Amino acid sequence: MTDGLVLVIEDEDAIREMVRVTLESASFEVLEAVDAEQAEMILADHCPGLILMDWMLPGISGIELTRRIKRDDVLKEIPIIMLTAKGEENSKVMGLEAGVDDYVTKPFSTRELIARIRAVMRRSGVSQGESLEIGDGLKLDPSRHRVTANGASLEIGPTEFRLLQFFMSHPERVYSRSQLLDQVWGRNVYIEERTVDVHIRRLRKALEPSGFDALVQTVRGVGYRFSVQN
Ligand code: CA
């Protein structure tokens, strides 16, 4: 497991690469996008713990993308750190108005970048929800993006993480595929219902070694339920 998933949106290859290496060496998992379009495609299927956004992007600017993200019911919870160049003082005001959580001014030290990311993630940890525990040994910690089964960390993808977080906070209730799509993927995302089945399978596989996969129950003709009862 990692300290969290970070989406880096930066068109300059050298900077993006440097940021990726820096984050990975600090135990973060990294997704990369070169522009807003690519970022939106990634955000349709992943929920990073933080977005690191360049201000000067080709096409749709960082500020416009920030506005779009902050208007989205599901994505607006993701904290955003904006990368600005020296002298772009004006952009900081605009960024703040658009909902940016913090800034890092280029050129920055890797140590400063990591410190800012950790600070913003810590601050926003409250809104990511409480730690959850169910079934005597299955724990999910949203602020650390970590799932453990009987103390051992589980490898789990970002979508499966959100699915599990939803299930663990709404146990014993049956949800249809379309309800799960709304709750976990968001209403503005157009995904086929069988995509839910794919991620349910992956979630079960991730939970299988610990035996907690039995909690993810298929309710024939209706959908799925997360239950500690059989
Ligand atoms: Ca740029």
Residues whose N, C-alpha, C, O or C-beta is under 5 A from the ligand:
A	BS01	CA	D11 E12 D54 M56 L57
